[in-house]
Amino acid sequence: MLDIHGYSRRLESARRRLSLLKHSRLLLNFIDHLAALGLSKGRVAKYANHLCAIFRRQPFDPLNATRKDMEPVIT
């Protein structure tokens, strides 16, 4: 299939940025999980870019996060 929107490039760029973050292994595994579920490359790239923005601006520990920790991040 033709990638006219450059989703492959966008996804690889987001994966590079995610690999530099503190919880990179967890984040990259989540992105791989989304791809394994059959989501489109564009959708996975969107989630990967959102995760980059969230974890750069609102650092928290996702392994021990509670609902109270997540609410400010989601809003």
PDB file of N, CA, C, O and CB in Angstrom:
ATOM      1  N   MET A   1       0.842  -1.182   0.000  1.00  0.00           N
ATOM      2  CA  MET A   1       0.000   0.000   0.000  1.00  0.00           C
ATOM      3  C   MET A   1       0.889   1.247   0.000  1.00  0.00           C
ATOM      4  O   MET A   1       1.932   1.273   0.653  1.00  0.00           O
ATOM      5  CB  MET A   1      -0.959  -0.003   1.224  1.00  0.00           C
ATOM      6  N   LEU A   2       0.485   2.235  -0.706  1.00  0.00           N
ATOM      7  CA  LEU A   2       1.226   3.475  -0.843  1.00  0.00           C
ATOM      8  C   LEU A   2       1.081   4.327   0.415  1.00  0.00           C
ATOM      9  O   LEU A   2      -0.029   4.512   0.916  1.00  0.00           O
ATOM     10  CB  LEU A   2       0.747   4.250  -2.075  1.00  0.00           C
ATOM     11  N   ASP A   3       2.177   4.837   0.919  1.00  0.00           N
ATOM     12  CA  ASP A   3       2.196   5.628   2.152  1.00  0.00           C
ATOM     13  C   ASP A   3       2.335   7.113   1.787  1.00  0.00           C
ATOM     14  O   ASP A   3       3.392   7.710   1.992  1.00  0.00           O
ATOM     15  CB  ASP A   3       3.369   5.172   3.097  1.00  0.00           C
ATOM     16  N   ILE A   4       1.274   7.698   1.251  1.00  0.00           N
ATOM     17  CA  ILE A   4       1.351   9.079   0.766  1.00  0.00           C
ATOM     18  C   ILE A   4       1.432  10.098   1.895  1.00  0.00           C
ATOM     19  O   ILE A   4       1.860  11.231   1.676  1.00  0.00           O
ATOM     20  CB  ILE A   4       0.153   9.385  -0.101  1.00  0.00           C
ATOM     21  N   HIS A   5       1.023   9.708   3.105  1.00  0.00           N
ATOM     22  CA  HIS A   5       1.048  10.642   4.234  1.00  0.00           C
ATOM     23  C   HIS A   5       2.319  10.515   5.079  1.00  0.00           C
ATOM     24  O   HIS A   5       2.506  11.270   6.034  1.00  0.00           O
ATOM     25  CB  HIS A   5      -0.169  10.416   5.112  1.00  0.00           C
ATOM     26  N   GLY A   6       3.177   9.579   4.737  1.00  0.00           N
ATOM     27  CA  GLY A   6       4.438   9.416   5.452  1.00  0.00           C
ATOM     28  C   GLY A   6       4.291   8.847   6.846  1.00  0.00           C
ATOM     29  O   GLY A   6       5.077   9.175   7.734  1.00  0.00           O
ATOM     30  N   TYR A   7       3.278   7.983   7.059  1.00  0.00           N
ATOM     31  CA  TYR A   7       3.053   7.435   8.391  1.00  0.00           C
ATOM     32  C   TYR A   7       4.212   6.563   8.868  1.00  0.00           C
ATOM     33  O   TYR A   7       4.509   6.528  10.062  1.00  0.00           O
ATOM     34  CB  TYR A   7       1.773   6.632   8.406  1.00  0.00           C
ATOM     35  N   SER A   8       4.858   5.869   7.960  1.00  0.00           N
ATOM     36  CA  SER A   8       6.014   5.050   8.356  1.00  0.00           C
ATOM     37  C   SER A   8       7.113   5.929   8.921  1.00  0.00           C
ATOM     38  O   SER A   8       7.703   5.611   9.954  1.00  0.00           O
ATOM     39  CB  SER A   8       6.549   4.237   7.160  1.00  0.00           C
ATOM     40  N   ARG A   9       7.386   7.031   8.247  1.00  0.00           N
ATOM     41  CA  ARG A   9       8.417   7.965   8.707  1.00  0.00           C
ATOM     42  C   ARG A   9       8.012   8.596  10.037  1.00  0.00           C
ATOM     43  O   ARG A   9       8.843   8.736  10.935  1.00  0.00           O
ATOM     44  CB  ARG A   9       8.667   9.062   7.650  1.00  0.00           C
ATOM     45  N   ARG A  10       6.756   8.972  10.168  1.00  0.00           N
ATOM     46  CA  ARG A  10       6.266   9.584  11.404  1.00  0.00           C
ATOM     47  C   ARG A  10       6.353   8.616  12.577  1.00  0.00           C
ATOM     48  O   ARG A  10       6.725   8.998  13.687  1.00  0.00           O
ATOM     49  CB  ARG A  10       4.826  10.057  11.226  1.00  0.00           C
ATOM     50  N   LEU A  11       6.006   7.359  12.316  1.00  0.00           N
ATOM     51  CA  LEU A  11       6.059   6.351  13.378  1.00  0.00           C
ATOM     52  C   LEU A  11       7.495   6.099  13.813  1.00  0.00           C
ATOM     53  O   LEU A  11       7.769   6.014  15.011  1.00  0.00           O
ATOM     54  CB  LEU A  11       5.412   5.040  12.910  1.00  0.00           C
ATOM     55  N   GLU A  12       8.398   5.980  12.881  1.00  0.00           N
ATOM     56  CA  GLU A  12       9.810   5.764  13.232  1.00  0.00           C
ATOM     57  C   GLU A  12      10.374   6.959  13.998  1.00  0.00           C
ATOM     58  O   GLU A  12      11.152   6.780  14.935  1.00  0.00           O
ATOM     59  CB  GLU A  12      10.649   5.509  11.963  1.00  0.00           C
ATOM     60  N   SER A  13       9.998   8.153  13.617  1.00  0.00           N
ATOM     61  CA  SER A  13      10.436   9.352  14.330  1.00  0.00           C
ATOM     62  C   SER A  13       9.922   9.345  15.763  1.00  0.00           C
ATOM     63  O   SER A  13      10.670   9.647  16.693  1.00  0.00           O
ATOM     64  CB  SER A  13       9.959  10.616  13.603  1.00  0.00           C
ATOM     65  N   ALA A  14       8.654   9.003  15.945  1.00  0.00           N
ATOM     66  CA  ALA A  14       8.076   8.949  17.294  1.00  0.00           C
ATOM     67  C   ALA A  14       8.741   7.846  18.109  1.00  0.00           C
ATOM     68  O   ALA A  14       8.998   8.030  19.299  1.00  0.00           O
ATOM     69  CB  ALA A  14       6.547   8.716  17.227  1.00  0.00           C
ATOM     70  N   ARG A  15       9.022   6.706  17.488  1.00  0.00           N
ATOM     71  CA  ARG A  15       9.696   5.610  18.209  1.00  0.00           C
ATOM     72  C   ARG A  15      11.094   6.037  18.664  1.00  0.00           C
ATOM     73  O   ARG A  15      11.526   5.675  19.758  1.00  0.00           O
ATOM     74  CB  ARG A  15       9.792   4.347  17.312  1.00  0.00           C
ATOM     75  N   ARG A  16      11.804   6.805  17.829  1.00  0.00           N
ATOM     76  CA  ARG A  16      13.127   7.309  18.233  1.00  0.00           C
ATOM     77  C   ARG A  16      13.006   8.215  19.449  1.00  0.00           C
ATOM     78  O   ARG A  16      13.786   8.105  20.395  1.00  0.00           O
ATOM     79  CB  ARG A  16      13.800   8.070  17.070  1.00  0.00           C
ATOM     80  N   ARG A  17      12.017   9.117  19.419  1.00  0.00           N
ATOM     81  CA  ARG A  17      11.825  10.031  20.547  1.00  0.00           C
ATOM     82  C   ARG A  17      11.381   9.289  21.799  1.00  0.00           C
ATOM     83  O   ARG A  17      11.808   9.628  22.903  1.00  0.00           O
ATOM     84  CB  ARG A  17      10.803  11.104  20.191  1.00  0.00           C
ATOM     85  N   LEU A  18      10.524   8.278  21.641  1.00  0.00           N
ATOM     86  CA  LEU A  18      10.093   7.488  22.797  1.00  0.00           C
ATOM     87  C   LEU A  18      11.265   6.725  23.411  1.00  0.00           C
ATOM     88  O   LEU A  18      11.324   6.541  24.627  1.00  0.00           O
ATOM     89  CB  LEU A  18       8.982   6.507  22.389  1.00  0.00           C
ATOM     90  N   SER A  19      12.187   6.287  22.575  1.00  0.00           N
ATOM     91  CA  SER A  19      13.327   5.512  23.089  1.00  0.00           C
ATOM     92  C   SER A  19      14.248   6.344  23.971  1.00  0.00           C
ATOM     93  O   SER A  19      15.069   5.787  24.699  1.00  0.00           O
ATOM     94  CB  SER A  19      14.123   4.932  21.936  1.00  0.00           C
ATOM     95  N   LEU A  20      14.128   7.654  23.919  1.00  0.00           N
ATOM     96  CA  LEU A  20      14.957   8.529  24.746  1.00  0.00           C
ATOM     97  C   LEU A  20      14.326   8.839  26.097  1.00  0.00           C
ATOM     98  O   LEU A  20      14.978   9.423  26.963  1.00  0.00           O
ATOM     99  CB  LEU A  20      15.229   9.814  24.014  1.00  0.00           C
ATOM    100  N   LEU A  21      13.080   8.461  26.287  1.00  0.00           N
ATOM    101  CA  LEU A  21      12.378   8.773  27.525  1.00  0.00           C
ATOM    102  C   LEU A  21      12.666   7.739  28.607  1.00  0.00           C
ATOM    103  O   LEU A  21      13.172   6.651  28.328  1.00  0.00           O
ATOM    104  CB  LEU A  21      10.881   8.859  27.273  1.00  0.00           C
ATOM    105  N   LYS A  22      12.336   8.096  29.841  1.00  0.00           N
ATOM    106  CA  LYS A  22      12.645   7.260  30.998  1.00  0.00           C
ATOM    107  C   LYS A  22      12.008   5.872  30.925  1.00  0.00           C
ATOM    108  O   LYS A  22      12.678   4.877  31.203  1.00  0.00           O
ATOM    109  CB  LYS A  22      12.193   7.951  32.256  1.00  0.00           C
ATOM    110  N   HIS A  23      10.763   5.788  30.568  1.00  0.00           N
ATOM    111  CA  HIS A  23      10.039   4.512  30.521  1.00  0.00           C
ATOM    112  C   HIS A  23       9.919   4.010  29.083  1.00  0.00           C
ATOM    113  O   HIS A  23       8.855   3.565  28.653  1.00  0.00           O
ATOM    114  CB  HIS A  23       8.636   4.663  31.149  1.00  0.00           C
ATOM    115  N   SER A  24      11.017   4.088  28.357  1.00  0.00           N
ATOM    116  CA  SER A  24      10.991   3.791  26.921  1.00  0.00           C
ATOM    117  C   SER A  24      10.557   2.363  26.620  1.00  0.00           C
ATOM    118  O   SER A  24       9.791   2.140  25.683  1.00  0.00           O
ATOM    119  CB  SER A  24      12.352   4.036  26.322  1.00  0.00           C
ATOM    120  N   ARG A  25      11.023   1.409  27.382  1.00  0.00           N
ATOM    121  CA  ARG A  25      10.677   0.014  27.097  1.00  0.00           C
ATOM    122  C   ARG A  25       9.167  -0.210  27.195  1.00  0.00           C
ATOM    123  O   ARG A  25       8.578  -0.858  26.330  1.00  0.00           O
ATOM    124  CB  ARG A  25      11.413  -0.928  28.064  1.00  0.00           C
ATOM    125  N   LEU A  26       8.545   0.320  28.240  1.00  0.00           N
ATOM    126  CA  LEU A  26       7.106   0.194  28.423  1.00  0.00           C
ATOM    127  C   LEU A  26       6.343   0.883  27.288  1.00  0.00           C
ATOM    128  O   LEU A  26       5.387   0.326  26.747  1.00  0.00           O
ATOM    129  CB  LEU A  26       6.692   0.783  29.774  1.00  0.00           C
ATOM    130  N   LEU A  27       6.767   2.085  26.936  1.00  0.00           N
ATOM    131  CA  LEU A  27       6.092   2.854  25.894  1.00  0.00           C
ATOM    132  C   LEU A  27       6.222   2.185  24.528  1.00  0.00           C
ATOM    133  O   LEU A  27       5.248   2.106  23.780  1.00  0.00           O
ATOM    134  CB  LEU A  27       6.656   4.269  25.835  1.00  0.00           C
ATOM    135  N   LEU A  28       7.403   1.710  24.204  1.00  0.00           N
ATOM    136  CA  LEU A  28       7.609   1.040  22.915  1.00  0.00           C
ATOM    137  C   LEU A  28       6.851  -0.288  22.848  1.00  0.00           C
ATOM    138  O   LEU A  28       6.340  -0.661  21.792  1.00  0.00           O
ATOM    139  CB  LEU A  28       9.108   0.799  22.675  1.00  0.00           C
ATOM    140  N   ASN A  29       6.779  -0.999  23.975  1.00  0.00           N
ATOM    141  CA  ASN A  29       5.991  -2.229  24.002  1.00  0.00           C
ATOM    142  C   ASN A  29       4.511  -1.937  23.766  1.00  0.00           C
ATOM    143  O   ASN A  29       3.819  -2.706  23.099  1.00  0.00           O
ATOM    144  CB  ASN A  29       6.179  -2.953  25.339  1.00  0.00           C
ATOM    145  N   PHE A  30       4.034  -0.828  24.314  1.00  0.00           N
ATOM    146  CA  PHE A  30       2.639  -0.450  24.099  1.00  0.00           C
ATOM    147  C   PHE A  30       2.390  -0.131  22.626  1.00  0.00           C
ATOM    148  O   PHE A  30       1.369  -0.531  22.067  1.00  0.00           O
ATOM    149  CB  PHE A  30       2.267   0.757  24.977  1.00  0.00           C
ATOM    150  N   ILE A  31       3.311   0.581  22.003  1.00  0.00           N
ATOM    151  CA  ILE A  31       3.180   0.903  20.578  1.00  0.00           C
ATOM    152  C   ILE A  31       3.193  -0.377  19.743  1.00  0.00           C
ATOM    153  O   ILE A  31       2.419  -0.505  18.795  1.00  0.00           O
ATOM    154  CB  ILE A  31       4.317   1.852  20.124  1.00  0.00           C
ATOM    155  N   ASP A  32       4.068  -1.325  20.091  1.00  0.00           N
ATOM    156  CA  ASP A  32       4.103  -2.611  19.386  1.00  0.00           C
ATOM    157  C   ASP A  32       2.787  -3.370  19.579  1.00  0.00           C
ATOM    158  O   ASP A  32       2.302  -4.025  18.656  1.00  0.00           O
ATOM    159  CB  ASP A  32       5.289  -3.467  19.883  1.00  0.00           C
ATOM    160  N   HIS A  33       2.218  -3.278  20.773  1.00  0.00           N
ATOM    161  CA  HIS A  33       0.943  -3.930  21.062  1.00  0.00           C
ATOM    162  C   HIS A  33      -0.175  -3.356  20.185  1.00  0.00           C
ATOM    163  O   HIS A  33      -0.996  -4.101  19.650  1.00  0.00           O
ATOM    164  CB  HIS A  33       0.588  -3.771  22.552  1.00  0.00           C
ATOM    165  N   LEU A  34      -0.200  -2.030  20.045  1.00  0.00           N
ATOM    166  CA  LEU A  34      -1.217  -1.400  19.200  1.00  0.00           C
ATOM    167  C   LEU A  34      -1.096  -1.869  17.751  1.00  0.00           C
ATOM    168  O   LEU A  34      -2.099  -2.132  17.088  1.00  0.00           O
ATOM    169  CB  LEU A  34      -1.097   0.129  19.270  1.00  0.00           C
ATOM    170  N   ALA A  35       0.129  -1.970  17.276  1.00  0.00           N
ATOM    171  CA  ALA A  35       0.354  -2.437  15.902  1.00  0.00           C
ATOM    172  C   ALA A  35      -0.083  -3.895  15.761  1.00  0.00           C
ATOM    173  O   ALA A  35      -0.643  -4.281  14.735  1.00  0.00           O
ATOM    174  CB  ALA A  35       1.848  -2.281  15.509  1.00  0.00           C
ATOM    175  N   ALA A  36       0.174  -4.706  16.794  1.00  0.00           N
ATOM    176  CA  ALA A  36      -0.213  -6.119  16.753  1.00  0.00           C
ATOM    177  C   ALA A  36      -1.726  -6.291  16.769  1.00  0.00           C
ATOM    178  O   ALA A  36      -2.246  -7.285  16.262  1.00  0.00           O
ATOM    179  CB  ALA A  36       0.403  -6.870  17.928  1.00  0.00           C
ATOM    180  N   LEU A  37      -2.434  -5.327  17.349  1.00  0.00           N
ATOM    181  CA  LEU A  37      -3.896  -5.382  17.354  1.00  0.00           C
ATOM    182  C   LEU A  37      -4.485  -5.116  15.972  1.00  0.00           C
ATOM    183  O   LEU A  37      -5.668  -5.357  15.735  1.00  0.00           O
ATOM    184  CB  LEU A  37      -4.453  -4.379  18.349  1.00  0.00           C
ATOM    185  N   GLY A  38      -3.651  -4.617  15.066  1.00  0.00           N
ATOM    186  CA  GLY A  38      -4.107  -4.371  13.707  1.00  0.00           C
ATOM    187  C   GLY A  38      -4.509  -2.935  13.435  1.00  0.00           C
ATOM    188  O   GLY A  38      -5.110  -2.647  12.400  1.00  0.00           O
ATOM    189  N   LEU A  39      -4.187  -2.027  14.350  1.00  0.00           N
ATOM    190  CA  LEU A  39      -4.479  -0.623  14.102  1.00  0.00           C
ATOM    191  C   LEU A  39      -3.661  -0.147  12.908  1.00  0.00           C
ATOM    192  O   LEU A  39      -2.573  -0.659  12.646  1.00  0.00           O
ATOM    193  CB  LEU A  39      -4.179   0.238  15.358  1.00  0.00           C
ATOM    194  N   SER A  40      -4.184   0.816  12.201  1.00  0.00           N
ATOM    195  CA  SER A  40      -3.467   1.336  11.037  1.00  0.00           C
ATOM    196  C   SER A  40      -2.173   2.014  11.476  1.00  0.00           C
ATOM    197  O   SER A  40      -2.033   2.437  12.624  1.00  0.00           O
ATOM    198  CB  SER A  40      -4.352   2.325  10.248  1.00  0.00           C
ATOM    199  N   LYS A  41      -1.244   2.109  10.551  1.00  0.00           N
ATOM    200  CA  LYS A  41       0.033   2.745  10.844  1.00  0.00           C
ATOM    201  C   LYS A  41      -0.158   4.210  11.230  1.00  0.00           C
ATOM    202  O   LYS A  41       0.563   4.733  12.080  1.00  0.00           O
ATOM    203  CB  LYS A  41       0.969   2.634   9.640  1.00  0.00           C
ATOM    204  N   GLY A  42      -1.124   4.862  10.608  1.00  0.00           N
ATOM    205  CA  GLY A  42      -1.425   6.250  10.943  1.00  0.00           C
ATOM    206  C   GLY A  42      -1.937   6.400  12.362  1.00  0.00           C
ATOM    207  O   GLY A  42      -1.555   7.333  13.068  1.00  0.00           O
ATOM    208  N   ARG A  43      -2.805   5.480  12.786  1.00  0.00           N
ATOM    209  CA  ARG A  43      -3.356   5.528  14.138  1.00  0.00           C
ATOM    210  C   ARG A  43      -2.266   5.258  15.177  1.00  0.00           C
ATOM    211  O   ARG A  43      -2.211   5.929  16.208  1.00  0.00           O
ATOM    212  CB  ARG A  43      -4.499   4.509  14.288  1.00  0.00           C
ATOM    213  N   VAL A  44      -1.404   4.282  14.908  1.00  0.00           N
ATOM    214  CA  VAL A  44      -0.313   3.960  15.825  1.00  0.00           C
ATOM    215  C   VAL A  44       0.647   5.145  15.914  1.00  0.00           C
ATOM    216  O   VAL A  44       1.129   5.468  17.000  1.00  0.00           O
ATOM    217  CB  VAL A  44       0.438   2.680  15.365  1.00  0.00           C
ATOM    218  N   ALA A  45       0.928   5.788  14.797  1.00  0.00           N
ATOM    219  CA  ALA A  45       1.803   6.965  14.796  1.00  0.00           C
ATOM    220  C   ALA A  45       1.184   8.088  15.629  1.00  0.00           C
ATOM    221  O   ALA A  45       1.892   8.798  16.344  1.00  0.00           O
ATOM    222  CB  ALA A  45       2.062   7.451  13.348  1.00  0.00           C
ATOM    223  N   LYS A  46      -0.124   8.246  15.537  1.00  0.00           N
ATOM    224  CA  LYS A  46      -0.814   9.269  16.319  1.00  0.00           C
ATOM    225  C   LYS A  46      -0.645   9.010  17.811  1.00  0.00           C
ATOM    226  O   LYS A  46      -0.292   9.916  18.566  1.00  0.00           O
ATOM    227  CB  LYS A  46      -2.305   9.313  15.954  1.00  0.00           C
ATOM    228  N   TYR A  47      -0.897   7.762  18.240  1.00  0.00           N
ATOM    229  CA  TYR A  47      -0.733   7.423  19.655  1.00  0.00           C
ATOM    230  C   TYR A  47       0.716   7.607  20.101  1.00  0.00           C
ATOM    231  O   TYR A  47       0.966   8.115  21.194  1.00  0.00           O
ATOM    232  CB  TYR A  47      -1.183   5.977  19.914  1.00  0.00           C
ATOM    233  N   ALA A  48       1.659   7.205  19.274  1.00  0.00           N
ATOM    234  CA  ALA A  48       3.070   7.337  19.624  1.00  0.00           C
ATOM    235  C   ALA A  48       3.449   8.802  19.809  1.00  0.00           C
ATOM    236  O   ALA A  48       4.174   9.143  20.743  1.00  0.00           O
ATOM    237  CB  ALA A  48       3.951   6.694  18.548  1.00  0.00           C
ATOM    238  N   ASN A  49       2.966   9.664  18.929  1.00  0.00           N
ATOM    239  CA  ASN A  49       3.253  11.092  19.058  1.00  0.00           C
ATOM    240  C   ASN A  49       2.594  11.695  20.298  1.00  0.00           C
ATOM    241  O   ASN A  49       3.178  12.553  20.959  1.00  0.00           O
ATOM    242  CB  ASN A  49       2.787  11.834  17.811  1.00  0.00           C
ATOM    243  N   HIS A  50       1.392  11.251  20.608  1.00  0.00           N
ATOM    244  CA  HIS A  50       0.728  11.735  21.821  1.00  0.00           C
ATOM    245  C   HIS A  50       1.491  11.292  23.070  1.00  0.00           C
ATOM    246  O   HIS A  50       1.648  12.065  24.015  1.00  0.00           O
ATOM    247  CB  HIS A  50      -0.728  11.227  21.879  1.00  0.00           C
ATOM    248  N   LEU A  51       1.963  10.050  23.069  1.00  0.00           N
ATOM    249  CA  LEU A  51       2.734   9.577  24.215  1.00  0.00           C
ATOM    250  C   LEU A  51       4.019  10.377  24.396  1.00  0.00           C
ATOM    251  O   LEU A  51       4.421  10.670  25.522  1.00  0.00           O
ATOM    252  CB  LEU A  51       3.061   8.100  24.053  1.00  0.00           C
ATOM    253  N   CYS A  52       4.661  10.730  23.281  1.00  0.00           N
ATOM    254  CA  CYS A  52       5.870  11.565  23.361  1.00  0.00           C
ATOM    255  C   CYS A  52       5.556  12.885  24.054  1.00  0.00           C
ATOM    256  O   CYS A  52       6.286  13.313  24.948  1.00  0.00           O
ATOM    257  CB  CYS A  52       6.451  11.828  21.951  1.00  0.00           C
ATOM    258  N   ALA A  53       4.491  13.514  23.646  1.00  0.00           N
ATOM    259  CA  ALA A  53       4.120  14.808  24.218  1.00  0.00           C
ATOM    260  C   ALA A  53       3.751  14.680  25.688  1.00  0.00           C
ATOM    261  O   ALA A  53       4.164  15.505  26.502  1.00  0.00           O
ATOM    262  CB  ALA A  53       2.958  15.417  23.441  1.00  0.00           C
ATOM    263  N   ILE A  54       2.981  13.661  26.037  1.00  0.00           N
ATOM    264  CA  ILE A  54       2.546  13.486  27.426  1.00  0.00           C
ATOM    265  C   ILE A  54       3.733  13.231  28.343  1.00  0.00           C
ATOM    266  O   ILE A  54       3.853  13.860  29.394  1.00  0.00           O
ATOM    267  CB  ILE A  54       1.543  12.331  27.534  1.00  0.00           C
ATOM    268  N   PHE A  55       4.597  12.327  27.959  1.00  0.00           N
ATOM    269  CA  PHE A  55       5.689  11.948  28.859  1.00  0.00           C
ATOM    270  C   PHE A  55       6.819  12.969  28.882  1.00  0.00           C
ATOM    271  O   PHE A  55       7.644  12.948  29.796  1.00  0.00           O
ATOM    272  CB  PHE A  55       6.239  10.603  28.458  1.00  0.00           C
ATOM    273  N   ARG A  56       6.875  13.849  27.912  1.00  0.00           N
ATOM    274  CA  ARG A  56       7.863  14.928  27.962  1.00  0.00           C
ATOM    275  C   ARG A  56       7.384  16.054  28.863  1.00  0.00           C
ATOM    276  O   ARG A  56       8.167  16.629  29.619  1.00  0.00           O
ATOM    277  CB  ARG A  56       8.149  15.466  26.553  1.00  0.00           C
ATOM    278  N   ARG A  57       6.117  16.364  28.784  1.00  0.00           N
ATOM    279  CA  ARG A  57       5.569  17.517  29.508  1.00  0.00           C
ATOM    280  C   ARG A  57       5.019  17.168  30.873  1.00  0.00           C
ATOM    281  O   ARG A  57       5.013  18.020  31.762  1.00  0.00           O
ATOM    282  CB  ARG A  57       4.489  18.155  28.700  1.00  0.00           C
ATOM    283  N   GLN A  58       4.560  15.949  31.070  1.00  0.00           N
ATOM    284  CA  GLN A  58       3.910  15.556  32.315  1.00  0.00           C
ATOM    285  C   GLN A  58       4.542  14.259  32.806  1.00  0.00           C
ATOM    286  O   GLN A  58       3.911  13.204  32.751  1.00  0.00           O
ATOM    287  CB  GLN A  58       2.370  15.390  32.120  1.00  0.00           C
ATOM    288  N   PRO A  59       5.769  14.326  33.280  1.00  0.00           N
ATOM    289  CA  PRO A  59       6.435  13.087  33.686  1.00  0.00           C
ATOM    290  C   PRO A  59       5.787  12.483  34.933  1.00  0.00           C
ATOM    291  O   PRO A  59       5.503  13.189  35.901  1.00  0.00           O
ATOM    292  CB  PRO A  59       7.923  13.348  33.944  1.00  0.00           C
ATOM    293  N   PHE A  60       5.563  11.199  34.898  1.00  0.00           N
ATOM    294  CA  PHE A  60       5.055  10.442  36.035  1.00  0.00           C
ATOM    295  C   PHE A  60       5.476   8.996  35.835  1.00  0.00           C
ATOM    296  O   PHE A  60       5.940   8.617  34.760  1.00  0.00           O
ATOM    297  CB  PHE A  60       3.493  10.575  36.175  1.00  0.00           C
ATOM    298  N   ASP A  61       5.311   8.196  36.873  1.00  0.00           N
ATOM    299  CA  ASP A  61       5.698   6.795  36.806  1.00  0.00           C
ATOM    300  C   ASP A  61       4.486   5.965  36.372  1.00  0.00           C
ATOM    301  O   ASP A  61       3.583   5.751  37.181  1.00  0.00           O
ATOM    302  CB  ASP A  61       6.253   6.301  38.179  1.00  0.00           C
ATOM    303  N   PRO A  62       4.438   5.497  35.133  1.00  0.00           N
ATOM    304  CA  PRO A  62       3.265   4.767  34.663  1.00  0.00           C
ATOM    305  C   PRO A  62       3.088   3.404  35.328  1.00  0.00           C
ATOM    306  O   PRO A  62       1.980   2.869  35.354  1.00  0.00           O
ATOM    307  CB  PRO A  62       3.352   4.586  33.180  1.00  0.00           C
ATOM    308  N   LEU A  63       4.158   2.844  35.861  1.00  0.00           N
ATOM    309  CA  LEU A  63       4.063   1.540  36.505  1.00  0.00           C
ATOM    310  C   LEU A  63       3.344   1.618  37.843  1.00  0.00           C
ATOM    311  O   LEU A  63       2.684   0.661  38.247  1.00  0.00           O
ATOM    312  CB  LEU A  63       5.443   0.952  36.698  1.00  0.00           C
ATOM    313  N   ASN A  64       3.463   2.743  38.535  1.00  0.00           N
ATOM    314  CA  ASN A  64       2.861   2.901  39.855  1.00  0.00           C
ATOM    315  C   ASN A  64       1.792   3.980  39.891  1.00  0.00           C
ATOM    316  O   ASN A  64       1.383   4.410  40.969  1.00  0.00           O
ATOM    317  CB  ASN A  64       3.924   3.216  40.867  1.00  0.00           C
ATOM    318  N   ALA A  65       1.339   4.420  38.735  1.00  0.00           N
ATOM    319  CA  ALA A  65       0.366   5.511  38.670  1.00  0.00           C
ATOM    320  C   ALA A  65      -1.009   5.054  39.152  1.00  0.00           C
ATOM    321  O   ALA A  65      -1.456   3.944  38.865  1.00  0.00           O
ATOM    322  CB  ALA A  65       0.268   6.052  37.238  1.00  0.00           C
ATOM    323  N   THR A  66      -1.648   5.929  39.877  1.00  0.00           N
ATOM    324  CA  THR A  66      -3.013   5.692  40.315  1.00  0.00           C
ATOM    325  C   THR A  66      -3.953   6.511  39.440  1.00  0.00           C
ATOM    326  O   THR A  66      -3.518   7.296  38.597  1.00  0.00           O
ATOM    327  CB  THR A  66      -3.191   6.050  41.817  1.00  0.00           C
ATOM    328  N   ARG A  67      -5.226   6.317  39.652  1.00  0.00           N
ATOM    329  CA  ARG A  67      -6.214   7.087  38.905  1.00  0.00           C
ATOM    330  C   ARG A  67      -6.022   8.577  39.179  1.00  0.00           C
ATOM    331  O   ARG A  67      -6.150   9.399  38.271  1.00  0.00           O
ATOM    332  CB  ARG A  67      -7.651   6.645  39.277  1.00  0.00           C
ATOM    333  N   LYS A  68      -5.719   8.919  40.414  1.00  0.00           N
ATOM    334  CA  LYS A  68      -5.516  10.319  40.798  1.00  0.00           C
ATOM    335  C   LYS A  68      -4.306  10.921  40.067  1.00  0.00           C
ATOM    336  O   LYS A  68      -4.311  12.104  39.727  1.00  0.00           O
ATOM    337  CB  LYS A  68      -5.323  10.432  42.326  1.00  0.00           C
ATOM    338  N   ASP A  69      -3.281  10.113  39.831  1.00  0.00           N
ATOM    339  CA  ASP A  69      -2.099  10.577  39.088  1.00  0.00           C
ATOM    340  C   ASP A  69      -2.428  10.801  37.614  1.00  0.00           C
ATOM    341  O   ASP A  69      -1.874  11.699  36.981  1.00  0.00           O
ATOM    342  CB  ASP A  69      -0.949   9.561  39.221  1.00  0.00           C
ATOM    343  N   MET A  70      -3.319   9.992  37.077  1.00  0.00           N
ATOM    344  CA  MET A  70      -3.637  10.040  35.649  1.00  0.00           C
ATOM    345  C   MET A  70      -4.616  11.155  35.274  1.00  0.00           C
ATOM    346  O   MET A  70      -4.559  11.667  34.156  1.00  0.00           O
ATOM    347  CB  MET A  70      -4.206   8.719  35.219  1.00  0.00           C
ATOM    348  N   GLU A  71      -5.494  11.533  36.169  1.00  0.00           N
ATOM    349  CA  GLU A  71      -6.525  12.516  35.841  1.00  0.00           C
ATOM    350  C   GLU A  71      -5.965  13.847  35.329  1.00  0.00           C
ATOM    351  O   GLU A  71      -6.480  14.363  34.337  1.00  0.00           O
ATOM    352  CB  GLU A  71      -7.373  12.770  37.052  1.00  0.00           C
ATOM    353  N   PRO A  72      -4.933  14.427  35.960  1.00  0.00           N
ATOM    354  CA  PRO A  72      -4.404  15.679  35.412  1.00  0.00           C
ATOM    355  C   PRO A  72      -3.755  15.506  34.034  1.00  0.00           C
ATOM    356  O   PRO A  72      -3.759  16.429  33.219  1.00  0.00           O
ATOM    357  CB  PRO A  72      -3.394  16.268  36.374  1.00  0.00           C
ATOM    358  N   VAL A  73      -3.206  14.330  33.783  1.00  0.00           N
ATOM    359  CA  VAL A  73      -2.566  14.068  32.499  1.00  0.00           C
ATOM    360  C   VAL A  73      -3.625  13.992  31.401  1.00  0.00           C
ATOM    361  O   VAL A  73      -3.435  14.550  30.321  1.00  0.00           O
ATOM    362  CB  VAL A  73      -1.741  12.758  32.553  1.00  0.00           C
ATOM    363  N   ILE A  74      -4.713  13.323  31.662  1.00  0.00           N
ATOM    364  CA  ILE A  74      -5.769  13.155  30.667  1.00  0.00           C
ATOM    365  C   ILE A  74      -6.504  14.454  30.403  1.00  0.00           C
ATOM    366  O   ILE A  74      -6.858  14.745  29.261  1.00  0.00           O
ATOM    367  CB  ILE A  74      -6.751  12.093  31.116  1.00  0.00           C
ATOM    368  N   THR A  75      -6.738  15.237  31.443  1.00  0.00           N
ATOM    369  CA  THR A  75      -7.465  16.504  31.242  1.00  0.00           C
ATOM    370  C   THR A  75      -6.552  17.505  30.609  1.00  0.00           C
ATOM    371  O   THR A  75      -6.960  18.637  30.352  1.00  0.00           O
ATOM    372  CB  THR A  75      -8.022  17.058  32.567  1.00  0.00           C
TER     373      THR A  75
END
